[in-house]
Structure formats: C-alpha cells, structure tokens
Amino acid sequence: MIKTLSLVVIALSISSAVFSVVAQDTPKSAQAAPPARKIPGVTTEDAFPRACVDCHTNHPEMNLDARISSLMKGWNDKVEPALLAKAQASAPSGVTLKGKHPAAAFALKNIPAGCLTCHSKKSTLAPPFAQMLHKIHLTGGEENHFLTAYQGECTHCHKLNLSTGLWSLPSAPEP
C-alpha cells in the first residue's frame, strides 16, 4: 500500500512538472489575447468630442478655471514661468517670447482653429500650435494636469474618422 501510494505521488509530481513546463512553453499566439484597450472615440464613448473646449472647462471643485478665455486673460498679463519655458522651447529659432500673450479675442470664437492665425506650422513670430501643445500637454509628469487627470490620452484632442481613417482636431467656441 505504501509503495502504491508513493508511486501515485511520484506520478502526480512528474505529470504536474510536465504540464508546468508545457504551459511555460506554449507560444504566445496560442495564449488568449488581452481585451482591446478602451480608446475614447474609437472603441468607447468620447467624453470630449469638441476637444479643447470640452477639457478646458471651469472646475470649481478643484478651484481651477481652465477655460481658454480665462487662461488667456491671465496670459495677457503674465505667462507662468514653467508654461513660458515650454512655449519658448517650441518657438521658431531667433524668437524670444516676452512672457505675455497678446490680446486675441478673435481666436476664442473657434478654438483651436482661431489660434492657428498666429500659431501656424510656418509661423516666424509664435510657436507652432502642434509642437507647443504637445510640449505643454505631454511633458512634466506628475505636475502636468493633462497627464494626471486625463492620462495624456491622445484621442481627447485628436479625433479619428472611423470611416476614412483620417485624423482631425475639432474646433468650437467655448460653451
């Protein structure tokens, strides 16, 4: 009886070890794929269909008015040093930013398209929009509100047309 029990234990140990090795050697293609990532506006609902103006809102619970119009009023007096440094890093060669944003009420009627009047790809006077906004929104780690609150999700700004495969950046006035 003891010999039979020992043989059963040894047989179970060997088969367990064999199945363990087989499981480790199973190619990844045979393993179950993880579920698809939830991509706002692509594989799940888009909470920010109007991009800039849907994220840049007033957040009284955080004592943060992030509306572009409110930010612009502050920038007309003084741009915070950290933000100015990011904008300067994006500025065309030879351009030194003064630390104040000029009045641009016209731009607030259609955000961000209105911003492109001055912040075009070929601007020689102001930082190009895309370069500057990516620098502002995607650098700075834990100190960056977009990275912490919105997880740096590209599709909060960039919208994919699922029919054509083309990307866009919607513009709209502030609500």
Secondary structure as UniProt FT lines:
FT   HELIX           2..25
FT   HELIX           28..30
FT   TURN            41..43
FT   TURN            49..51
FT   HELIX           52..55
FT   STRAND          58..59
FT   HELIX           60..62
FT   STRAND          64..65
FT   HELIX           68..77
FT   HELIX           81..90
FT   TURN            93..94
FT   HELIX           105..109
FT   HELIX           113..117
FT   TURN            121..122
FT   HELIX           129..138
FT   HELIX           141..143
FT   HELIX           145..149
FT   TURN            151..152
FT   HELIX           154..156
FT   STRAND          159..160
FT   TURN            162..164
FT   STRAND          167..168
//
